[in-house]
């Protein structure tokens, strides 16, 4: 398998500081280190990226399409309303590539506005509610496909 993109949307740079009672104390740096350790153990190459910009996130999806790379994405707040991101994700899966949507928490146990994902309908799969292990579960599934 080629490189796997692990993409993180807005405010995930605040992991560990923002609502630790909800998201835990793991920082984005901790997450990146954990995922890189997994990748090394599996002889897999990953790119772990985070942005607060919808434009940049869409650009990374386009790059993954060009590189024929699978994507793990935590779209964060963009999950619920970014049709532009949804269209980019649909282009990725429409070209035969895999996309796994991940969430640290289970959105369905939270506020009602978080229950709807515009991304899920075009994703290969969705993993949510397992903390930062949601990312590892997604990577494991991608390497099994």
N, C-alpha and C positions, 0 to 999 in steps of 0.2 A: 504494500500500500504506500502511496505517496504521503506527503506531509498531511497532517490533520490540523485544520485550523480550530482553535478553541477561542471563541469570541465572546466578549463580555460587554454588555451595554452600560447605560448610565448609572452612576452612583456606586457601581461595584468596586470602584477604587476606594470607597469608604468602608469596605468590609473590615470587620474587627472594631470599628469605631461607631458606625451607624447601627443603632438598634441591636446591640449584641445579644439581647434577650430573644430576638427573633432570628438573626442571622449567624450568631455565634461570634467567637473571638478570633477566628481564622482570618488573617489579612489576605489581600489579593496577592501579595508577595509569597505568603505561606502557600496559597493555592497553586501559584505558578511553580514553586519549588516541588510541591507534592506531585503535580502533573508531570513535571520534567523527570522526576525520579521514576515515575511509572513508565514514561517513554523510554528512558535509558534501559530499564529492566526488560522491556519488550522489544528493544531494538527498533523503536518507532520514532519518527520525527514529528514534533508538534510545534505549532506557533501559538503561543498564548498572548492574546491581545485584549486590551480594554480601551473603550472610548466613551465619552459622554456625547459624542456627535453621531447623529443618525447618518449623515453623509459619509463619514469615515467608515462606519459599520457596513453600510451598503457597498462601499468600495472594496472592503475586504471580502465580502461575499463574491463580488465580481472577480476578484483576483483568484479566489478558490475555484471558480468556474474555469477560468483560463488555465489554472494549474491542474485541473481535474482532481481536486482535493475534497475530501469529506469535511464536514463542519459540525462541531459541537457549538451550540449557541445558547447563551443566557441573555435573551434580549432585554431583560429587566423591564423597566416601564414601557419600552417600545412594544412589548408583548401584546399590549392591550389596544393599541391604536395605530401602529405604524404600517399602513398599507404599502408604503414604498418599500419597507424592509420585507414585508410579506411577499411582494412581487419579486424581489431579488432572491429570496429563499425559494420561491416557486420556480424561478429560472434555474437555480442550482439543482433542485430535485428533478425538474423536467429534463435536465441534461443527463440524468442517470446517476447523479451523485447523491450520497446520503447526507442527511441533515438531522441531527438529534437536538431537540430543544430541551434544555435543562433549567431547573429552578432549584435553588437551595431549600426553599420552603415549599409546601404544597399550597399553591394558589387557591385551591378550592376550600381550604380551611380558613381563609383570610377574608378580608373585606370583599363585598359582592363585586365591586368593579374589577377585582383581580381574577374573577372566575372565567373571563373570556380571553382567549388567546387568538389573535388573528394569524399567528404563525403555525399553530398546531395542525391546522388543516392541510398544510403543505409539507409538514415535517415527515420524515421517515418514522420517527418515534419521539416520544416525550418521556422524560424521567424527571420526577419532582419529589421533593419532600425528604430526601436523604442527606441533607446538609451538603457539604462540599463533596461527599462521596457520590452525589448525583453525576458529577463530571467523570469520575473514574468508571462508574457504571456505563456511562455513554461511550467512553473510549473503549472499554472492553467489548461492548456490542459492535462497535465499528470495526474492530480488528477481527471479529468473528465472521463478519459478512463477506 
